[in-house]
Amino acid sequence: MKQFNVPVGYRSPLITAVKQFRKQQDKLKKDDTPTLLDLGNLHIYLARHFGFCYGVENAIEIAFSTIQENPGKRIFLLSEMIHNPQVNEDLVAMGVRFMQDTYGNQIIPFEEIQSDDIVIIPAFGTTLSIEALLESKGIATAKYNTTCPFVEKVWNRSEQIASRGYSIVIHGKPKHEETRATFSHASAHTASMIVNDMKETELLAKFIRGEKDPAEFYEAFKGRYSEGFDISKDLVRFGVVNQTTQLASDTQAISDYLKSVMIKKYQLTATTIEQHFADTRDTLCYATNDNQTAVTGMLETDADLAIIIGGYNSSNTSHLVELCEAKLPSYFIDTPDRILSKDAILNCNWRTKERSVIHHFLPEKNPVKILITSGASCPDAVVESVIQKLADLFGTEQSLTELVNAFN
């Protein structure tokens, strides 16, 4: 896989050593057990896969090289390039300005953009209408486009099945940048709609089976379907694609459920299923899948708690918290500063995004066993700093430098 030129400040000697060691020991990625960092009275178990993915490193390389190669030019980002506070703060400090917030609300009007400005498209991609608007202003969108290749893979797959007469059902968070972009690209080729979760999918199934008045569909899914969407014909033949940072298991469950609905409604067999339902399993992102599978493997460890590190508005990180929380006490932080003391941690609720101080989060035992993972947009350096903070609190005798040497 390509090696990217990412600022050294985002790298970590410890995490790099651990990842290289695991890669050499498990080249086919069949071992999902975590890596033990034995610090005496503190045992840290690092997930097999975590941190920067291909798409994030690609976006960071393009953004930082663009800044370096264009001194004096005004540089804008359509929105947060990735959902990580440290990276976005660094870009702002270097003079980059964000045009929209995470939900597409305008911060800087497009009217302010001039033809000699640079506008970077974030890793989530953007809508066709925004691309067209920028190009009409003379902006070279292709040159500074950091859209993740795996997001583009979903778009390409959508176009392929649209060409075969299928509509598209997108599993994603309706307000997320990536979902908005995927919806735009899909609906340019075929009738498209969005479902957020299984509850909405079950509601959609009632319309497919004719159990609910078709007219109610347009209110129930208001703002979630393409212009001219006709429930009487656009849900007869469709495929399911996803926002790549969703839980892979959730997307698969939604796809399997809708497939079963279509099989029963149209009395389909294995040889006739494609008459009404497209196979789109290959749209799942490898990094999202790897990180989630690694958490599942990590959770088999007899541990006391889990700490998940990443941006609070990061969808893929929130899903890692969701997986951990179902098994043991779990804490969602974005920086080591959220660990206030050995007695208190400032935790973010992954559902509501509310933050609250949790006391006595560390048990009184020896050793304390902590699972650690991070989202796909979290720098390894932040993970190492969290480990260092915990090591300092526990007064561990072994240094992180000694751990690096142990894995080299």
Helices and strands as residue ranges (DSSP letters): G 8-10, H 13-25, E 35-38, E 42-46, H 54-69, E 75-77, H 85-93, E 97-98, G 110-112, E 118-120, H 128-136, H 149-162, E 167-171, H 177-187, E 192-195, H 198-208, H 214-220, H 231-234, E 238-242, H 248-266, G 273-275, E 277-278, G 281-283, H 286-298, E 305-309, H 315-325, E 330-333, G 336-338, E 344-348, E 355-359, E 368-374, H 380-394, H 400-407
